[in-house]
């Protein structure tokens, strides 16, 4: 029987000749050329689950785990943008390790989880692994636009409540989150029946179309045009747009898949344009529904799983985490703003429970229900004693502003009316 790696190496030549070759045809071609028996599941892989164990003199220990569901593979290939973001976050439980993930983006700029794994370290050899597994793929360290997209929906924020669970419960909880996420977005896709473009793309193009007053279009013919931009510093920049090739000299259209301001100015200069003809397929409702079309089936709890006799008992990992309190939230980047729900220093305000105003507590003198009389504070230096202290206290006069006094009086009257009622 042929292995997955052998089939992957031999299938390269067939895929170069016919990128759209089917699994059955590829299976037949490989068996005929190499005179061997190849199972269909080897050519067309379903869900992938791999478990690595470490054998020692003391026993067999858990080492690594990898999982990728078939609906995730189909959704990524059929409806997501063709790149993956690989990241990892540390465990918070008893054992030391990393929870790694491979995530993609759908047409709505939402995170699409593809695969996850449990490892012992932070995957320092990622560059070598990518070159080995994806020899023809372009590998980059960081994307600024990807970082901005994932600010509010990062992998760590999605799984931070699960990182302290045991390994079996962690994997089962992630499977459940995958199932719920796909089902929820599948319902969103069904509600978009009858639409061509995703709502977020329509909203983006509408906002962009209101900011084209400084652009001047000169049509050249056959979908080509020159677009002149006058900047704030009175600098003139000219770009070339080709509607047939979906290109612009600023290269924003080629990278994002959506028309840039220069291309949009040329498009709306035509009568009744079809905007979906100038968008990439990933921003259409049809591909968004394909991304979440497959279903992850529900699964019973651990007590109902079939029992298996492996001949040995899998022990927990050898490495335990270092002592001390573990961090759950990730460290924010330098370009990230202050979140509304963050309770770090300087990022939130207290709210008074009486007047419901922000910036003070219910016991503060700033609250209108407490009046404006400030609390007595001890004077600096030596305390005053005897007649001199009593004389100074008589001379202290607390002046109350008129507006605050009226406000307090109105509040007191309303309270009396409520008591009578």
Secondary structure, 3 states (H helix, E strand, C coil): CCCHHHHHHHHHHHHHHCCCCCHHHHHHHHHHHHCCCCCHHHHCCCCEEEEEEEECCCCEEEEEEEEECHHHHHHHHHHCCCCCEEEEEECCCCECCEEEEEEEECCCCCEEEEEEEEECCCCCCHHHHHHHHCCCCCCCCCCHHHHHHCCCCCHHHHHCCCCCCCHHHHHHHHHHHHHHHHHHHHHHHHHCCCCCECHHHHHHHHHHHCCCCCEEEEEEECCEEEEEEECCCCCEEEEEEECCCCEECCCHHHHHCCCCHHHHHHHCCCCCCCHHHHCCHHHEHHHHHHHCCCCCCCCCCHHHCCCCCCCCCEECCCCECCCCCCCCCCCCCCCCCCCCCCCCCCCCCCECCCCCCECCCCCCCCCHHHCCCCCCCCCCCCCCCHHHHHHHHHHCCCCCCHHHHHHHHHHHHHHHHHHHC
